[in-house]
């Protein structure tokens, strides 16, 4: 049996989309899509990216400091804490 990759985080955070300020919860280590749509984010390094078609259950594994209000129709949760990678099987 092959090895399985397990990715876990410490917690979730509800994000507040904004065109003017970074999220008050701080930097998220990633995002979990809970409603499909478009997504515009600002990464921890300050770059803005638009993702035209994210789907429910998709995980975005990039540190994010802002989810833009304009350009975002998807709903996401923030993933808090560094991921733990383990192998089993």
MODELLER restraints for C-alpha pairs under 7 A, 6 or more apart:
rsr = mdl.restraints
at = mdl.atoms
rsr.add(forms.Gaussian(group=physical.xy_distance, feature=features.Distance(at['CA:1:A'], at['CA:89:A']), mean=6.23, stdev=0.5))
rsr.add(forms.Gaussian(group=physical.xy_distance, feature=features.Distance(at['CA:2:A'], at['CA:89:A']), mean=6.42, stdev=0.5))
rsr.add(forms.Gaussian(group=physical.xy_distance, feature=features.Distance(at['CA:3:A'], at['CA:87:A']), mean=5.84, stdev=0.5))
rsr.add(forms.Gaussian(group=physical.xy_distance, feature=features.Distance(at['CA:3:A'], at['CA:88:A']), mean=5.68, stdev=0.5))
rsr.add(forms.Gaussian(group=physical.xy_distance, feature=features.Distance(at['CA:3:A'], at['CA:89:A']), mean=5.33, stdev=0.5))
rsr.add(forms.Gaussian(group=physical.xy_distance, feature=features.Distance(at['CA:4:A'], at['CA:87:A']), mean=5.40, stdev=0.5))
rsr.add(forms.Gaussian(group=physical.xy_distance, feature=features.Distance(at['CA:4:A'], at['CA:88:A']), mean=5.59, stdev=0.5))
rsr.add(forms.Gaussian(group=physical.xy_distance, feature=features.Distance(at['CA:4:A'], at['CA:89:A']), mean=6.41, stdev=0.5))
rsr.add(forms.Gaussian(group=physical.xy_distance, feature=features.Distance(at['CA:5:A'], at['CA:85:A']), mean=6.50, stdev=0.5))
rsr.add(forms.Gaussian(group=physical.xy_distance, feature=features.Distance(at['CA:5:A'], at['CA:86:A']), mean=6.02, stdev=0.5))
rsr.add(forms.Gaussian(group=physical.xy_distance, feature=features.Distance(at['CA:5:A'], at['CA:87:A']), mean=5.40, stdev=0.5))
rsr.add(forms.Gaussian(group=physical.xy_distance, feature=features.Distance(at['CA:6:A'], at['CA:85:A']), mean=5.43, stdev=0.5))
rsr.add(forms.Gaussian(group=physical.xy_distance, feature=features.Distance(at['CA:6:A'], at['CA:86:A']), mean=5.27, stdev=0.5))
rsr.add(forms.Gaussian(group=physical.xy_distance, feature=features.Distance(at['CA:6:A'], at['CA:87:A']), mean=6.46, stdev=0.5))
rsr.add(forms.Gaussian(group=physical.xy_distance, feature=features.Distance(at['CA:7:A'], at['CA:83:A']), mean=5.76, stdev=0.5))
rsr.add(forms.Gaussian(group=physical.xy_distance, feature=features.Distance(at['CA:7:A'], at['CA:84:A']), mean=5.51, stdev=0.5))
rsr.add(forms.Gaussian(group=physical.xy_distance, feature=features.Distance(at['CA:7:A'], at['CA:85:A']), mean=5.19, stdev=0.5))
rsr.add(forms.Gaussian(group=physical.xy_distance, feature=features.Distance(at['CA:8:A'], at['CA:83:A']), mean=5.28, stdev=0.5))
rsr.add(forms.Gaussian(group=physical.xy_distance, feature=features.Distance(at['CA:8:A'], at['CA:84:A']), mean=5.38, stdev=0.5))
rsr.add(forms.Gaussian(group=physical.xy_distance, feature=features.Distance(at['CA:9:A'], at['CA:79:A']), mean=6.33, stdev=0.5))
rsr.add(forms.Gaussian(group=physical.xy_distance, feature=features.Distance(at['CA:9:A'], at['CA:80:A']), mean=6.01, stdev=0.5))
rsr.add(forms.Gaussian(group=physical.xy_distance, feature=features.Distance(at['CA:9:A'], at['CA:81:A']), mean=5.53, stdev=0.5))
rsr.add(forms.Gaussian(group=physical.xy_distance, feature=features.Distance(at['CA:9:A'], at['CA:82:A']), mean=6.22, stdev=0.5))
rsr.add(forms.Gaussian(group=physical.xy_distance, feature=features.Distance(at['CA:9:A'], at['CA:83:A']), mean=4.98, stdev=0.5))
rsr.add(forms.Gaussian(group=physical.xy_distance, feature=features.Distance(at['CA:9:A'], at['CA:84:A']), mean=6.76, stdev=0.5))
rsr.add(forms.Gaussian(group=physical.xy_distance, feature=features.Distance(at['CA:10:A'], at['CA:80:A']), mean=5.64, stdev=0.5))
rsr.add(forms.Gaussian(group=physical.xy_distance, feature=features.Distance(at['CA:10:A'], at['CA:81:A']), mean=5.24, stdev=0.5))
rsr.add(forms.Gaussian(group=physical.xy_distance, feature=features.Distance(at['CA:11:A'], at['CA:79:A']), mean=6.16, stdev=0.5))
rsr.add(forms.Gaussian(group=physical.xy_distance, feature=features.Distance(at['CA:11:A'], at['CA:80:A']), mean=5.10, stdev=0.5))
rsr.add(forms.Gaussian(group=physical.xy_distance, feature=features.Distance(at['CA:12:A'], at['CA:77:A']), mean=6.20, stdev=0.5))
rsr.add(forms.Gaussian(group=physical.xy_distance, feature=features.Distance(at['CA:12:A'], at['CA:78:A']), mean=5.42, stdev=0.5))
rsr.add(forms.Gaussian(group=physical.xy_distance, feature=features.Distance(at['CA:12:A'], at['CA:79:A']), mean=4.93, stdev=0.5))
rsr.add(forms.Gaussian(group=physical.xy_distance, feature=features.Distance(at['CA:12:A'], at['CA:80:A']), mean=5.78, stdev=0.5))
rsr.add(forms.Gaussian(group=physical.xy_distance, feature=features.Distance(at['CA:13:A'], at['CA:77:A']), mean=5.69, stdev=0.5))
rsr.add(forms.Gaussian(group=physical.xy_distance, feature=features.Distance(at['CA:13:A'], at['CA:78:A']), mean=4.77, stdev=0.5))
rsr.add(forms.Gaussian(group=physical.xy_distance, feature=features.Distance(at['CA:13:A'], at['CA:79:A']), mean=6.54, stdev=0.5))
rsr.add(forms.Gaussian(group=physical.xy_distance, feature=features.Distance(at['CA:13:A'], at['CA:80:A']), mean=6.96, stdev=0.5))
rsr.add(forms.Gaussian(group=physical.xy_distance, feature=features.Distance(at['CA:14:A'], at['CA:77:A']), mean=5.28, stdev=0.5))
rsr.add(forms.Gaussian(group=physical.xy_distance, feature=features.Distance(at['CA:14:A'], at['CA:78:A']), mean=6.24, stdev=0.5))
rsr.add(forms.Gaussian(group=physical.xy_distance, feature=features.Distance(at['CA:15:A'], at['CA:23:A']), mean=6.67, stdev=0.5))
rsr.add(forms.Gaussian(group=physical.xy_distance, feature=features.Distance(at['CA:15:A'], at['CA:77:A']), mean=6.16, stdev=0.5))
rsr.add(forms.Gaussian(group=physical.xy_distance, feature=features.Distance(at['CA:15:A'], at['CA:78:A']), mean=6.31, stdev=0.5))
rsr.add(forms.Gaussian(group=physical.xy_distance, feature=features.Distance(at['CA:16:A'], at['CA:23:A']), mean=6.27, stdev=0.5))
rsr.add(forms.Gaussian(group=physical.xy_distance, feature=features.Distance(at['CA:17:A'], at['CA:67:A']), mean=4.88, stdev=0.5))
rsr.add(forms.Gaussian(group=physical.xy_distance, feature=features.Distance(at['CA:17:A'], at['CA:68:A']), mean=5.13, stdev=0.5))
rsr.add(forms.Gaussian(group=physical.xy_distance, feature=features.Distance(at['CA:17:A'], at['CA:69:A']), mean=4.70, stdev=0.5))
rsr.add(forms.Gaussian(group=physical.xy_distance, feature=features.Distance(at['CA:18:A'], at['CA:67:A']), mean=6.44, stdev=0.5))
rsr.add(forms.Gaussian(group=physical.xy_distance, feature=features.Distance(at['CA:18:A'], at['CA:68:A']), mean=5.01, stdev=0.5))
rsr.add(forms.Gaussian(group=physical.xy_distance, feature=features.Distance(at['CA:18:A'], at['CA:69:A']), mean=4.79, stdev=0.5))
rsr.add(forms.Gaussian(group=physical.xy_distance, feature=features.Distance(at['CA:19:A'], at['CA:68:A']), mean=5.16, stdev=0.5))
rsr.add(forms.Gaussian(group=physical.xy_distance, feature=features.Distance(at['CA:19:A'], at['CA:69:A']), mean=5.53, stdev=0.5))
rsr.add(forms.Gaussian(group=physical.xy_distance, feature=features.Distance(at['CA:19:A'], at['CA:70:A']), mean=6.58, stdev=0.5))
rsr.add(forms.Gaussian(group=physical.xy_distance, feature=features.Distance(at['CA:22:A'], at['CA:65:A']), mean=5.58, stdev=0.5))
rsr.add(forms.Gaussian(group=physical.xy_distance, feature=features.Distance(at['CA:22:A'], at['CA:66:A']), mean=4.74, stdev=0.5))
rsr.add(forms.Gaussian(group=physical.xy_distance, feature=features.Distance(at['CA:23:A'], at['CA:65:A']), mean=5.98, stdev=0.5))
rsr.add(forms.Gaussian(group=physical.xy_distance, feature=features.Distance(at['CA:23:A'], at['CA:66:A']), mean=5.39, stdev=0.5))
rsr.add(forms.Gaussian(group=physical.xy_distance, feature=features.Distance(at['CA:26:A'], at['CA:65:A']), mean=6.26, stdev=0.5))
rsr.add(forms.Gaussian(group=physical.xy_distance, feature=features.Distance(at['CA:27:A'], at['CA:44:A']), mean=6.82, stdev=0.5))
rsr.add(forms.Gaussian(group=physical.xy_distance, feature=features.Distance(at['CA:27:A'], at['CA:63:A']), mean=6.41, stdev=0.5))
rsr.add(forms.Gaussian(group=physical.xy_distance, feature=features.Distance(at['CA:27:A'], at['CA:64:A']), mean=5.59, stdev=0.5))
rsr.add(forms.Gaussian(group=physical.xy_distance, feature=features.Distance(at['CA:27:A'], at['CA:65:A']), mean=4.59, stdev=0.5))
rsr.add(forms.Gaussian(group=physical.xy_distance, feature=features.Distance(at['CA:28:A'], at['CA:63:A']), mean=5.45, stdev=0.5))
rsr.add(forms.Gaussian(group=physical.xy_distance, feature=features.Distance(at['CA:28:A'], at['CA:64:A']), mean=5.18, stdev=0.5))
rsr.add(forms.Gaussian(group=physical.xy_distance, feature=features.Distance(at['CA:28:A'], at['CA:65:A']), mean=6.33, stdev=0.5))
rsr.add(forms.Gaussian(group=physical.xy_distance, feature=features.Distance(at['CA:28:A'], at['CA:78:A']), mean=5.44, stdev=0.5))
rsr.add(forms.Gaussian(group=physical.xy_distance, feature=features.Distance(at['CA:28:A'], at['CA:79:A']), mean=5.55, stdev=0.5))
rsr.add(forms.Gaussian(group=physical.xy_distance, feature=features.Distance(at['CA:28:A'], at['CA:80:A']), mean=5.41, stdev=0.5))
rsr.add(forms.Gaussian(group=physical.xy_distance, feature=features.Distance(at['CA:29:A'], at['CA:61:A']), mean=6.81, stdev=0.5))
rsr.add(forms.Gaussian(group=physical.xy_distance, feature=features.Distance(at['CA:29:A'], at['CA:62:A']), mean=6.16, stdev=0.5))
rsr.add(forms.Gaussian(group=physical.xy_distance, feature=features.Distance(at['CA:29:A'], at['CA:63:A']), mean=4.27, stdev=0.5))
rsr.add(forms.Gaussian(group=physical.xy_distance, feature=features.Distance(at['CA:29:A'], at['CA:64:A']), mean=6.47, stdev=0.5))
rsr.add(forms.Gaussian(group=physical.xy_distance, feature=features.Distance(at['CA:29:A'], at['CA:79:A']), mean=5.57, stdev=0.5))
rsr.add(forms.Gaussian(group=physical.xy_distance, feature=features.Distance(at['CA:29:A'], at['CA:80:A']), mean=5.70, stdev=0.5))
rsr.add(forms.Gaussian(group=physical.xy_distance, feature=features.Distance(at['CA:29:A'], at['CA:81:A']), mean=6.16, stdev=0.5))
rsr.add(forms.Gaussian(group=physical.xy_distance, feature=features.Distance(at['CA:29:A'], at['CA:82:A']), mean=6.39, stdev=0.5))
rsr.add(forms.Gaussian(group=physical.xy_distance, feature=features.Distance(at['CA:30:A'], at['CA:60:A']), mean=5.29, stdev=0.5))
rsr.add(forms.Gaussian(group=physical.xy_distance, feature=features.Distance(at['CA:30:A'], at['CA:61:A']), mean=4.61, stdev=0.5))
rsr.add(forms.Gaussian(group=physical.xy_distance, feature=features.Distance(at['CA:30:A'], at['CA:62:A']), mean=5.12, stdev=0.5))
rsr.add(forms.Gaussian(group=physical.xy_distance, feature=features.Distance(at['CA:30:A'], at['CA:63:A']), mean=5.29, stdev=0.5))
rsr.add(forms.Gaussian(group=physical.xy_distance, feature=features.Distance(at['CA:30:A'], at['CA:64:A']), mean=6.35, stdev=0.5))
rsr.add(forms.Gaussian(group=physical.xy_distance, feature=features.Distance(at['CA:30:A'], at['CA:78:A']), mean=6.07, stdev=0.5))
rsr.add(forms.Gaussian(group=physical.xy_distance, feature=features.Distance(at['CA:30:A'], at['CA:79:A']), mean=5.02, stdev=0.5))
rsr.add(forms.Gaussian(group=physical.xy_distance, feature=features.Distance(at['CA:31:A'], at['CA:59:A']), mean=5.60, stdev=0.5))
rsr.add(forms.Gaussian(group=physical.xy_distance, feature=features.Distance(at['CA:31:A'], at['CA:60:A']), mean=4.95, stdev=0.5))
rsr.add(forms.Gaussian(group=physical.xy_distance, feature=features.Distance(at['CA:31:A'], at['CA:61:A']), mean=6.78, stdev=0.5))
rsr.add(forms.Gaussian(group=physical.xy_distance, feature=features.Distance(at['CA:31:A'], at['CA:76:A']), mean=6.13, stdev=0.5))
rsr.add(forms.Gaussian(group=physical.xy_distance, feature=features.Distance(at['CA:31:A'], at['CA:77:A']), mean=5.61, stdev=0.5))
rsr.add(forms.Gaussian(group=physical.xy_distance, feature=features.Distance(at['CA:31:A'], at['CA:78:A']), mean=4.68, stdev=0.5))
rsr.add(forms.Gaussian(group=physical.xy_distance, feature=features.Distance(at['CA:31:A'], at['CA:79:A']), mean=5.42, stdev=0.5))
rsr.add(forms.Gaussian(group=physical.xy_distance, feature=features.Distance(at['CA:32:A'], at['CA:57:A']), mean=6.35, stdev=0.5))
rsr.add(forms.Gaussian(group=physical.xy_distance, feature=features.Distance(at['CA:32:A'], at['CA:58:A']), mean=5.95, stdev=0.5))
rsr.add(forms.Gaussian(group=physical.xy_distance, feature=features.Distance(at['CA:32:A'], at['CA:59:A']), mean=4.62, stdev=0.5))
rsr.add(forms.Gaussian(group=physical.xy_distance, feature=features.Distance(at['CA:32:A'], at['CA:60:A']), mean=6.46, stdev=0.5))
rsr.add(forms.Gaussian(group=physical.xy_distance, feature=features.Distance(at['CA:32:A'], at['CA:76:A']), mean=5.36, stdev=0.5))
rsr.add(forms.Gaussian(group=physical.xy_distance, feature=features.Distance(at['CA:32:A'], at['CA:77:A']), mean=5.16, stdev=0.5))
rsr.add(forms.Gaussian(group=physical.xy_distance, feature=features.Distance(at['CA:32:A'], at['CA:78:A']), mean=6.46, stdev=0.5))
rsr.add(forms.Gaussian(group=physical.xy_distance, feature=features.Distance(at['CA:32:A'], at['CA:79:A']), mean=6.93, stdev=0.5))
rsr.add(forms.Gaussian(group=physical.xy_distance, feature=features.Distance(at['CA:33:A'], at['CA:55:A']), mean=6.49, stdev=0.5))
rsr.add(forms.Gaussian(group=physical.xy_distance, feature=features.Distance(at['CA:33:A'], at['CA:56:A']), mean=5.13, stdev=0.5))
rsr.add(forms.Gaussian(group=physical.xy_distance, feature=features.Distance(at['CA:33:A'], at['CA:57:A']), mean=5.38, stdev=0.5))
rsr.add(forms.Gaussian(group=physical.xy_distance, feature=features.Distance(at['CA:33:A'], at['CA:58:A']), mean=5.37, stdev=0.5))
rsr.add(forms.Gaussian(group=physical.xy_distance, feature=features.Distance(at['CA:33:A'], at['CA:59:A']), mean=6.38, stdev=0.5))
rsr.add(forms.Gaussian(group=physical.xy_distance, feature=features.Distance(at['CA:33:A'], at['CA:75:A']), mean=5.99, stdev=0.5))
rsr.add(forms.Gaussian(group=physical.xy_distance, feature=features.Distance(at['CA:33:A'], at['CA:76:A']), mean=4.38, stdev=0.5))
rsr.add(forms.Gaussian(group=physical.xy_distance, feature=features.Distance(at['CA:33:A'], at['CA:77:A']), mean=6.56, stdev=0.5))
rsr.add(forms.Gaussian(group=physical.xy_distance, feature=features.Distance(at['CA:34:A'], at['CA:56:A']), mean=5.10, stdev=0.5))
rsr.add(forms.Gaussian(group=physical.xy_distance, feature=features.Distance(at['CA:34:A'], at['CA:57:A']), mean=6.23, stdev=0.5))
rsr.add(forms.Gaussian(group=physical.xy_distance, feature=features.Distance(at['CA:34:A'], at['CA:75:A']), mean=5.44, stdev=0.5))
rsr.add(forms.Gaussian(group=physical.xy_distance, feature=features.Distance(at['CA:34:A'], at['CA:76:A']), mean=5.34, stdev=0.5))
rsr.add(forms.Gaussian(group=physical.xy_distance, feature=features.Distance(at['CA:35:A'], at['CA:55:A']), mean=6.96, stdev=0.5))
rsr.add(forms.Gaussian(group=physical.xy_distance, feature=features.Distance(at['CA:35:A'], at['CA:56:A']), mean=5.35, stdev=0.5))
rsr.add(forms.Gaussian(group=physical.xy_distance, feature=features.Distance(at['CA:35:A'], at['CA:74:A']), mean=5.25, stdev=0.5))
rsr.add(forms.Gaussian(group=physical.xy_distance, feature=features.Distance(at['CA:35:A'], at['CA:75:A']), mean=4.83, stdev=0.5))
rsr.add(forms.Gaussian(group=physical.xy_distance, feature=features.Distance(at['CA:35:A'], at['CA:76:A']), mean=6.98, stdev=0.5))
rsr.add(forms.Gaussian(group=physical.xy_distance, feature=features.Distance(at['CA:36:A'], at['CA:54:A']), mean=5.52, stdev=0.5))
rsr.add(forms.Gaussian(group=physical.xy_distance, feature=features.Distance(at['CA:36:A'], at['CA:55:A']), mean=4.47, stdev=0.5))
rsr.add(forms.Gaussian(group=physical.xy_distance, feature=features.Distance(at['CA:36:A'], at['CA:56:A']), mean=5.23, stdev=0.5))
rsr.add(forms.Gaussian(group=physical.xy_distance, feature=features.Distance(at['CA:36:A'], at['CA:74:A']), mean=4.95, stdev=0.5))
rsr.add(forms.Gaussian(group=physical.xy_distance, feature=features.Distance(at['CA:36:A'], at['CA:75:A']), mean=6.91, stdev=0.5))
rsr.add(forms.Gaussian(group=physical.xy_distance, feature=features.Distance(at['CA:37:A'], at['CA:53:A']), mean=5.47, stdev=0.5))
rsr.add(forms.Gaussian(group=physical.xy_distance, feature=features.Distance(at['CA:37:A'], at['CA:54:A']), mean=5.59, stdev=0.5))
rsr.add(forms.Gaussian(group=physical.xy_distance, feature=features.Distance(at['CA:37:A'], at['CA:55:A']), mean=6.82, stdev=0.5))
rsr.add(forms.Gaussian(group=physical.xy_distance, feature=features.Distance(at['CA:37:A'], at['CA:73:A']), mean=5.08, stdev=0.5))
rsr.add(forms.Gaussian(group=physical.xy_distance, feature=features.Distance(at['CA:37:A'], at['CA:74:A']), mean=4.15, stdev=0.5))
rsr.add(forms.Gaussian(group=physical.xy_distance, feature=features.Distance(at['CA:38:A'], at['CA:51:A']), mean=5.86, stdev=0.5))
rsr.add(forms.Gaussian(group=physical.xy_distance, feature=features.Distance(at['CA:38:A'], at['CA:52:A']), mean=4.68, stdev=0.5))
rsr.add(forms.Gaussian(group=physical.xy_distance, feature=features.Distance(at['CA:38:A'], at['CA:53:A']), mean=5.20, stdev=0.5))
rsr.add(forms.Gaussian(group=physical.xy_distance, feature=features.Distance(at['CA:38:A'], at['CA:54:A']), mean=6.13, stdev=0.5))
rsr.add(forms.Gaussian(group=physical.xy_distance, feature=features.Distance(at['CA:38:A'], at['CA:71:A']), mean=6.62, stdev=0.5))
rsr.add(forms.Gaussian(group=physical.xy_distance, feature=features.Distance(at['CA:38:A'], at['CA:72:A']), mean=5.05, stdev=0.5))
rsr.add(forms.Gaussian(group=physical.xy_distance, feature=features.Distance(at['CA:38:A'], at['CA:73:A']), mean=5.12, stdev=0.5))
rsr.add(forms.Gaussian(group=physical.xy_distance, feature=features.Distance(at['CA:38:A'], at['CA:74:A']), mean=5.38, stdev=0.5))
rsr.add(forms.Gaussian(group=physical.xy_distance, feature=features.Distance(at['CA:39:A'], at['CA:50:A']), mean=5.74, stdev=0.5))
rsr.add(forms.Gaussian(group=physical.xy_distance, feature=features.Distance(at['CA:39:A'], at['CA:51:A']), mean=5.07, stdev=0.5))
rsr.add(forms.Gaussian(group=physical.xy_distance, feature=features.Distance(at['CA:39:A'], at['CA:52:A']), mean=6.46, stdev=0.5))
rsr.add(forms.Gaussian(group=physical.xy_distance, feature=features.Distance(at['CA:39:A'], at['CA:54:A']), mean=6.97, stdev=0.5))
rsr.add(forms.Gaussian(group=physical.xy_distance, feature=features.Distance(at['CA:39:A'], at['CA:71:A']), mean=6.30, stdev=0.5))
rsr.add(forms.Gaussian(group=physical.xy_distance, feature=features.Distance(at['CA:39:A'], at['CA:72:A']), mean=4.37, stdev=0.5))
rsr.add(forms.Gaussian(group=physical.xy_distance, feature=features.Distance(at['CA:39:A'], at['CA:73:A']), mean=6.46, stdev=0.5))
rsr.add(forms.Gaussian(group=physical.xy_distance, feature=features.Distance(at['CA:39:A'], at['CA:74:A']), mean=5.86, stdev=0.5))
rsr.add(forms.Gaussian(group=physical.xy_distance, feature=features.Distance(at['CA:40:A'], at['CA:49:A']), mean=5.60, stdev=0.5))
rsr.add(forms.Gaussian(group=physical.xy_distance, feature=features.Distance(at['CA:40:A'], at['CA:50:A']), mean=4.25, stdev=0.5))
rsr.add(forms.Gaussian(group=physical.xy_distance, feature=features.Distance(at['CA:40:A'], at['CA:51:A']), mean=6.15, stdev=0.5))
rsr.add(forms.Gaussian(group=physical.xy_distance, feature=features.Distance(at['CA:40:A'], at['CA:67:A']), mean=5.99, stdev=0.5))
rsr.add(forms.Gaussian(group=physical.xy_distance, feature=features.Distance(at['CA:40:A'], at['CA:68:A']), mean=5.42, stdev=0.5))
rsr.add(forms.Gaussian(group=physical.xy_distance, feature=features.Distance(at['CA:40:A'], at['CA:71:A']), mean=5.59, stdev=0.5))
rsr.add(forms.Gaussian(group=physical.xy_distance, feature=features.Distance(at['CA:40:A'], at['CA:72:A']), mean=5.50, stdev=0.5))
rsr.add(forms.Gaussian(group=physical.xy_distance, feature=features.Distance(at['CA:41:A'], at['CA:48:A']), mean=5.62, stdev=0.5))
rsr.add(forms.Gaussian(group=physical.xy_distance, feature=features.Distance(at['CA:41:A'], at['CA:49:A']), mean=5.47, stdev=0.5))
rsr.add(forms.Gaussian(group=physical.xy_distance, feature=features.Distance(at['CA:41:A'], at['CA:50:A']), mean=6.55, stdev=0.5))
rsr.add(forms.Gaussian(group=physical.xy_distance, feature=features.Distance(at['CA:41:A'], at['CA:64:A']), mean=6.68, stdev=0.5))
rsr.add(forms.Gaussian(group=physical.xy_distance, feature=features.Distance(at['CA:41:A'], at['CA:66:A']), mean=5.54, stdev=0.5))
rsr.add(forms.Gaussian(group=physical.xy_distance, feature=features.Distance(at['CA:41:A'], at['CA:67:A']), mean=4.50, stdev=0.5))
rsr.add(forms.Gaussian(group=physical.xy_distance, feature=features.Distance(at['CA:41:A'], at['CA:68:A']), mean=5.74, stdev=0.5))
rsr.add(forms.Gaussian(group=physical.xy_distance, feature=features.Distance(at['CA:42:A'], at['CA:48:A']), mean=4.34, stdev=0.5))
rsr.add(forms.Gaussian(group=physical.xy_distance, feature=features.Distance(at['CA:42:A'], at['CA:49:A']), mean=6.43, stdev=0.5))
rsr.add(forms.Gaussian(group=physical.xy_distance, feature=features.Distance(at['CA:42:A'], at['CA:64:A']), mean=5.82, stdev=0.5))
rsr.add(forms.Gaussian(group=physical.xy_distance, feature=features.Distance(at['CA:42:A'], at['CA:65:A']), mean=5.83, stdev=0.5))
rsr.add(forms.Gaussian(group=physical.xy_distance, feature=features.Distance(at['CA:42:A'], at['CA:66:A']), mean=5.00, stdev=0.5))
rsr.add(forms.Gaussian(group=physical.xy_distance, feature=features.Distance(at['CA:42:A'], at['CA:67:A']), mean=6.51, stdev=0.5))
rsr.add(forms.Gaussian(group=physical.xy_distance, feature=features.Distance(at['CA:43:A'], at['CA:63:A']), mean=5.71, stdev=0.5))
rsr.add(forms.Gaussian(group=physical.xy_distance, feature=features.Distance(at['CA:43:A'], at['CA:64:A']), mean=4.31, stdev=0.5))
rsr.add(forms.Gaussian(group=physical.xy_distance, feature=features.Distance(at['CA:43:A'], at['CA:65:A']), mean=5.73, stdev=0.5))
rsr.add(forms.Gaussian(group=physical.xy_distance, feature=features.Distance(at['CA:44:A'], at['CA:63:A']), mean=5.52, stdev=0.5))
rsr.add(forms.Gaussian(group=physical.xy_distance, feature=features.Distance(at['CA:44:A'], at['CA:64:A']), mean=5.35, stdev=0.5))
rsr.add(forms.Gaussian(group=physical.xy_distance, feature=features.Distance(at['CA:44:A'], at['CA:65:A']), mean=5.54, stdev=0.5))
